[in-house]
Amino acid sequence: MKRLVSKTKWPGICLVLLISCSSPSEYDLSYSWSPVKISPDIAASDQVEAIISPYRSQLDSIMNEVIGYAAHDLTSQGQYESTLGTFVTELLLTQSISAYDLDVDVAIMNHRGGLRAPINRGPITLGEVFEVMPFENQMILLEMSGETLLEVVEHIGKSGRSMIWPVSFRVTESGLKNIRLNGKRIIEDQNYILSISDYLANGGGGFEMLRPLKKLDIKPIMLRDMIVQEIKQRAAKGDSIKAELANLVTVSEQ
C-alpha cells in the first residue's frame, strides 16, 4: 500500500530545519506550581481504577501465595545478632555453597537496614518476603585475604549493623578479641570467599574496603530469591522457619 503524503508537509519541515539551523535566540522561560495535598478527600478516578484493577488483582494473587510457615516471630532487633538476621545470613551462606558448588567461607547481611520488615509467626506469603527485602539486591561472591576479612570483622564490630556468619568475636573497650571463623583463627595470608550483597560489596554500609576486591565470575542471584527458595525448600520437607541466636558475639569490658 502506498503511503499518501500531504503536499503541505515538506515546506513545514523545511521551515523547522531552517529555524533550527539559525543562530540561537534567548527566550524567557517561566513556570508556576502549587502543592497538592494528598488525602482521603481526593476523589477516586474511575478511569484510573479501571486501568489498575486487573493488574492489582493479578499481583495480589501472586503476593498472597503462602510459601511456608514461621514457628515464631523473626525480627531484626538486636545490635550484633537477631533472629531474622541469623536466618537470612545463614541461608545466604548455605544457598551460595549449593548454588555454585564452591567452598564459600563466610556471609554478611546488614540486618539493621537491609531487612526492612519482620517475618511474623504463622503462614509466610511471598508478599511478606518482598517487605523483608524490598531492594533489588544481588548476591555476589568476593575473594579476599584473611587480612581484609579481619578488617571487615573489625568494621562490623564497631558499627553493629551487620551480621557475619559464622564468625565469633568478643567486643571490648580496647577493640575486638578472640576473632574466630567456625572456631578457627583467621589466617591473614590465606584467601577466603565471601557471600554478600552487591550494595555492600560496592562500599555501602561503610564497607569501602570491599570495593577493590575481586568478584568471582558467577551469575548473580537475587537475595530475595534466595530467601524464597530457602522457605519453600523447608516447607517441602515439612519444616517451619525458626532461628535462634547463636551468641557468636559477646560484649565485655576487657
Secondary structure, DSSP 8 states (H G I E B T S, - for coil): ------TTHHHHHHHHHHHHHS-----------------TTS---HHHHHHHHHHHHHHHHHHT-EEEEESS-B---SSS--HHHHHHHHHHHHHHHHHHTS---EEEE-TTTT--S-B-SEEEEHHHHHHH--S--EEEEEEEEHHHHHHHHHHHHHH---EEETEEEEEETTEEEEEEETTEE--TTSEEEEEEEHHHHTTGGG-GGGTTSEE-S---EEHHHHHHHHHHHHHHTT--B-------EEE---
